[in-house]
Amino acid sequence: MAATERGTPGGGFGDASGVPLPARVRIVEVGPRDGLQNEATLVATATKVELIERLADAGLGHIEAAAFVSPRRVPQMADGAEVLRALPRREGVVLSALVPNRRGLEAALAARCDEVAVFAAATEAFSRANIECSIGESLARFVPVIEAAREAGVPVRGYVSCVMGCPYQGEVAPAQAAAVAGELYRMGCHEISLGDTVGRGTPLATRRLVAACAREVPLAALAGHFHDTWGMAVANVCAALAAGIAIFDASVAGIGGCPFSPGATGNLASEDLAYLCEGLGIETGVDLARLVEAGEFISRALGRPGASRAGRAWRARHAAGAAACA
């Protein structure tokens, strides 16, 4: 990893109060689930398995591999059990799956998931559009899921969507998102991912969100999940880093968005996040070259160029180098 001028993460970039950037960031790779879930053309199970293997080869140790949800609503995730059964277990690699209810949890446990995740929304309108119930009802549904998972020795990750904006209700107050995050944490989720589902967040909004959520959830248990719809994902990561966040969700090649949020395309690309961290002297354990290759693999499978700017620049630089040597 690149060293900074001052020998510390960030090289002077960080919180104005003098709080240093984290020495290490954990990247939670969500491409195989969040990235692929709303692809109209079904991706072959073998392709999903190879993608996850390539991501693990690149050094990603936390991968959201599947979702045990209604195949009618999200047909792309119908092969979750097959994907997980086909994957060899690796020491140091956590394979996670989204579960909306007890039935989904049982399927995930049968598939030997290392972690499960539950989703709640910060707004009533999005909750009803996404899972057809109120926020309170969704949290009540998760109580037996979280209890059963913990009894089975499987940790539960909590997601809160629409933390800085909702496609139906507009701007979301930080306290509103923080309240849902706090409820999930008190229910037993070990980590809470804050999702800017519509990608409307800005660095200032991110700082305010983190400050509000840190009053409900320990800072070390908070993760950032930013979408690049408005081009703010990397800027928001910088703001979150400066506020003390050290866990970020990202999707290889920037694939995915949310099938129930109109226009919310563009997850933060894992390659862009890894490149940013490397430039700030922050360790991720990721081999950027192999990550770019994984992005190229899934982009070819989907039949379109990847959305990662770092990935495109990497390919262009190496293509130019190869041409110069020809």
Secondary structure, DSSP 8 states (H G I E B T S, - for coil): ----TTSSTTTT-S-TT-----SB-EEEE-IIIIITTT-SS---HHHHHHHHHHHHHTT--EEEEEE---TTT-GGGTTHHHHHHHS---TT-EEEEE-SSHHHHHHHHHTT-SEEEEEEESSHHHHHHHHSS-HHHHHHHHHHHHHHHHHTT--EEEEEE-SS-BTTTB---HHHHHHHHHHHHHHT-SEEEEEETTS---HHHHHHHHHHHTTTS-GGGEEEEEB-TTS-HHHHHHHHHHTT--EEEEBGGG----TTSTT---B-BHHHHHHHHHHTT-B----HHHHHHHHHHHHHHHTS----HHHHHHHHHHHHHHHHH-
